[in-house]
Amino acid sequence: MGETRATSQAVRDSGLPPVITCREPGSFARGVMAERHPALIKQVREAFPYGPRQLRALDALLHEVVHGVVEPLGFGSPDRELWLARGREHFGRPWFDAPFLWAESYFYRRLLEAVGYVGEGPWQGVDPFAPFKRAELRGGTVEEELRALDDLVGLPAAERATALLRASLWGNRADLGFRGPAGETVPGEADPGLVADDSEALWSLLAQDPAGTVAVIADNTGRELIPDLVLIDHLLEHGHADRVVLHVKPGPYYVSDATTADVVDCLRRLGRAPGEAGRIGGRVWQAMSTGRLDVRTHAFYCAPSPYERMPEDLRAELGTAGLTILKGDLNYRRLVGDRLWPATTPFADLTAYFPGSVAALRTLKSDVVVGLDPQTLEGLERSGRAWRTSGTHALIQVRAQPGGPALSAPPRTG
């Protein structure tokens, strides 16, 4: 562990790029703080019959974010001192001056306080984002994607594995599902939306014997978590993992982030579906009852800190996994650091601290990206598109644990 931390530190000592903030006019981060967060407050305000106290608190938070300065949590908040310690220098200053990662995380904590989710009262524990999550699960798009699983049954094992991996990767993109970008690619072909594709290395790691434990750190529920559960079923059914540990958030966070309750809702949605989807749902439910699939969480998953600062108990737990797969954009930002890294910065260098082999499956929805080859980067920059933030591009990146198994074995997909 000391060697990997030293490698990571060497990268940082060579000169750190700036932390992303919301200061820059026209930047993606500023747009999130100035436009998306106020719009979310209004949506949450209308989603429940909140009383005057909650409505006043939401209106005050909206005014504070747009026009005021960052205020601390109330004196009765159980984690007030923790948040003061995490960012004392940001309080009393405009929200736009704070680091983007910190400001986003604290915004959601303040939103939970405003609606009464935290602390005693009638709204305690009521997920303010639940209506949005449930509406997605009931939607016709989910129905269509579950039916599409029937089309994968007759595919060769390698093609089925590729399709399920891509479904997990693209699961949070509205116009994509189990079948990938319509008209762009079929299982086994290169995906033009991938800016980096270490999928061969990923399957090689999963092909090692003994398969051991695979950790999956989830991102969103609904259309992303369902493909994640389907992929987990494939890993267990085809010997890529003896056991999977699915890590979720301990409570509502970033609107659609998955909690244990969301896992149950998605499993029920799978289990009620006809055909292959229902069979998969039944197997995953059974895997949970036997311990082959375990759901866990940790307070750190709702912290405004990079994974390099993960507490020792979480580091020790992830260190026991043969591979940890991190899903989504926020986990990626926390994995490599929410900084303006040159896009060609090696992914392996920035993740050398991680306690074991690690893979990132991520649709690009923010400015941070590393590990690109210069030719790919040049083509993306010439395109004139907002490829870093539009969700039209994605990546699969892998760093194998130094001294661990080689990545030359062919993927075992049957």
N, C-alpha and C positions, 0 to 999 in steps of 0.2 A: 504494500500500500504506500509506503514511503516513497518508492521510486516513481509511482504514477503521480502522486501529488507533486513531486519535484518537477516532473515533466510539465504538468499543468502550470506550475508557478513560473517555470522558465518562459513559457509563452507569454505570461502576463508581465513578467519583468522586462520583456523586450519592448514594451510600450503599449499601454492599454488604449483602445479606441474609446471615444466618449460613450457614456451611458445614454440611452435614449430617453429623452424627456418630451413633454408636450409643448415646449416653448416655440418650436419652429412653425411659423404660419404656413399653412398648406400641407403640413406633414400628416402622415397617417395617424400618428399618436395624438396630435392635436385634434384631428377630426373625431377620434373616438371620444375624447374628453369633452369637446365642445358640442358635439352633435349626437353621437350614439348614446352616451350616458344620460343626457337630458331626455332624449326620446324614450329610453328605457324607464326612467322614473315615471313618465306619463303613462306608459303601458301598464306598469305595475299598479299605479294609482287607480286605473280603470278596471283591473282584473279582479279585484275583491271589493266587497262592501265595507272598506275600512271606515273606522270612526273618525271623528274630528281630530283626535290626538295623532293618529297615524298620518292623516292627510296633511296636517300642519307640519309634521316632521318631514314628510316627503317634499313638500313645497320649500321648506327651509333648506333641505339638502340640495335641491335644484338650484336655488338662488346662490347658495354657498359655492357650488362647483363652478358656476358661470361667472359670478361677480365677486365672490368673497375669498376668504383664505381658509386653509385647512384647519378644522377644529378637531380637538381630541374627542374621544368617546366620552359619554356621560360618566359621572362619578360612580354610578351604580353598576357600570358594565364590568363583568368579571374579568375581561382581558384588557382593561384600560391601561394598566401599567405595562403590559406586554407590548401594546402598540406604541406607547410612548417610548419605550426602549428601542423598538424597531425603527423609529423614524422621527426622533425628537426634533431633528433639525428642519423637518418639513412643516411642522405646525406653525401657524401664524403667517405662512407664506401662501401665495396663490397656488392653486392646484396644478396649474400648468408648469410650475417650476420644479415640481417633484419628479423623480424618475418614473417613467411610464409604468414599469412593472409594479412599483410600490403604490402609485396612485390608483391604478386599476384595482389592485387587491384591496386597498383601504376603502375605495368607493363601494365595493360590494359588501364589505363589513359594515359600513355606515348605512347602507340600504337595508340590511337585515335589522339593524338597530331601529331604524325609522319605522318599519312595519311591525315591530314588536316580536320578531322571531326569537330574539335573545332575551332572556329574563322572564320573570313571571308575568302572567296575563293571558287573556283569551286567545291571543294570536301567537303564543309561544309554540315554536316548532312547526308552524304552518308555512310550507315552502311557497314563497311569493312567485316562484317561476313555474309552479306545478301546472297551471292552466296551459301554458305554452308547451310544456313537455307532453301533456296528455293529448293535446290537439294534434301534435305531430304523430303520435302513436296511432291515433284513430284515422289518420289521413289516408287517402287513396294511394299515395306514393308508396307508403310502407306496404300496403296490401299488394301492390304490383311487384315490389322487390321481393317479397316473400314468395310469391308465385314463381318468380324467376329462378328460385332455388331448384325447382323441379327440372329446369333445363340443364342443370349442372350434373345431375345424377349420372347420366350416361357418358360424360366426358372422361377421357383418360385421366388418371390420378394427377399427373403433373399439371395438366391444364386446369383441372378443378382447383388445385392448390393455388395456382397463379391467380385465378379469378377471385378466390376468397380473400387472398392477400390484398388484391387491388380494391375489393369491396370495402375491406377494413380501412384501407388508406383513404379512399375517396368518400367514405361514408357520411361526412358532414358537408358534402357539396350538394346543393339542392337538386341539380339536374342529373345526378349520377346515382347508381346503385350497384347491385350485384353484377350488372352487365358492363360496367365501365362506361367511358365516354361513347355515346352512340355514334356509330359510323367511323370512329377513330381507330379502334384497336379490337382485337379478339384475343382470347387467352393464348399465351405463348408468343405474341408479337410485342414489339417494343411499344411503349406508351409515350406518345409525343409530349404529354403533359408532365412527364417526370424529368426534373432537372438533375437528379442524381438517383441512381438505381443500384443499390447494393443487395437486391433481392437474392441473387445467387449466393452471396456470402451469408445472408440470413438463413436460407434453407440449409446451407452447409453446417452452420452451427446447430440447427435443429435436427440434423441427421446424425449427430454424434451419439455414441452409445457409452454409458447409459444416458437416456434422454434427460432424466432428472427433472428439476423444477423450472418452469418458465414463469416469470413475473410479467404481468401486463398492467401498466399504469394507465388507466382509462382517461379519456377526455370527456366527450359529450355523450349524453344519453340518446335515446330515440334512434334516428337513422344512422348514427355512428356506433352506438353500443350494440345494436342488434347484429350488424356484421362482425363486430368484435367477438360476440358470443358464438357466432357461427364459425369463425376462424378458430376460436378456442376449442370448439367441438372437434374440428378437423385435427388439430394438434393432438388431442387426447385419443381420438379414434385411430389415427394412423401412426402412433408411436413416436411422434415428435416431442412429446412431453409425458412423463409419468404423472405429473401434477402441474396444475396452473394456479397461480395466486393472482387474483384480480384485485387491484388496488383502486379504490374510488375515494371521492371526497367525503369527509365526515359530515358535511351539511351543504346546503345550497351555496353555489359559488359560480360566478360568471354565467348566469342565466341557465344554460343547459348542461352544466357539468354534472356527471353521473354520481349519484349517491347509492347507498344500498337499496333504498326504496325504489330507485329507478331501475336497478338490476332486476328486482322482483317484477316490476311492471313490464319490462321488456321480455323477461322469461315467460310471463303469462301470455303476452302477445304472441310470442313464438309458439307456445304450447297450444294455443287455441287455433292456430292456422292449420289448414288442411295440407296434406302431402308432405313433402320433404321438410318444410319449415317446422311443422308440428312434430315430426320425428326428432329433428334436431333439438327442439325445445324440451322434449321429454328426456333426451339423453343428457342435456346440460343440467336439467333439474336433478336427475339422478346423480350426476357427477358431484353436485353440491352436497347431496345427502350422504355420499360416501367419502367426502373429503378430497376427491380428486380435483375438484374446483373449490377453492377457498376464496372468500371475499374478505378483504381487510381494508383498513383505512389508517390514517395518521394525521394528526393536527398539522403537520408540516405541509400537507398538500393544499392547505389554505393559507400558507404563509407567503409574504412578498419577497422571498429570497431565492437565489439560484440553488440548484441541487448540490453544488459544491459545498454549501453550508448545511447540508442535511444533518440532523442530529445522529449521534452514534448508534442509537438503537435501530433507526431506519437504515443506516449504512450497513449495519451488521445483518439485518434481515435481507436486504437486496443482495448482499454479498454471498448469500447461500444459493441464489438462483444461478442456473447455468446460463441464462440469458434474461435480461430485462428489456421489454419492449415498451417504449414510451409513445403514447398516442397524442397527436394534435399539436396545435400551434403554441399554446401556453406552456406545455411541458417542454417543447423544444427551446423556447426562449429561456426557460429556467435551466435547461440542460447545458446549453452553450454559453449562456450569459446574455442579457438583454442590452447588447452594445452594438455599435455600428462597425462590426467586424468587416474587414475586406472579405468578399464572398468566396475568395479562394483560400481562406484560412483553413488548414486541415481540420476536419471534424475530429479525427483521432486525437489531435493535440488538445483540443478544448474539452474533450471528455475523458482525458487520461486519468482524472481523479476518481472516476466512477468505480464503485466496488464490484467489478465484474464486467462481462461482455454486455454491450448495450446496443440497442437498435432504436432508431427514431422513424416513425411513420407519421408523416405530417403533410397536410395541405397548407400551402403558404398563404397566411393571412396577416402577416406583419412584416416589418422591414428586415428582421434578422434572418440571415441565411449564410451558411458556411459550407465548405467542402465541395465547391463547384470547380470543375476544370475550366481553365481560361477560355477555351474555345466555346464551351457552352455559355459561359457568362457573356462573352462578346455577342453571341447571337441573341441572347435575351435582352441585352441592353439596346441592341440595334432595333429590336422589334417595336419600341416605342410604347409598349403596353405596361400596365402596372402589375407586372408579373409577380412581384413580391407580396402583394397585398390583396389581390383580387380573388384568390381561391381557385384560379385556373391552372395552377401548377402545383406540383407536389414532389416529395422526395422520400426515398428509403435509404437511410444511412446506417452503417454498422461499424462498431469498433469492437474487435475481439479482445478479450482479456490477454495481455502480454503473458506469454508462457503457457497459454491455454491451447486447446486443440487447433490444428491448422484449419484453414478455410478452403482446402482444396478438394474435400470429399464431395461427390455429386449429391444433389439433394435427394433425400428419400421421401418420395411423395406418395407411395402406395401403402 
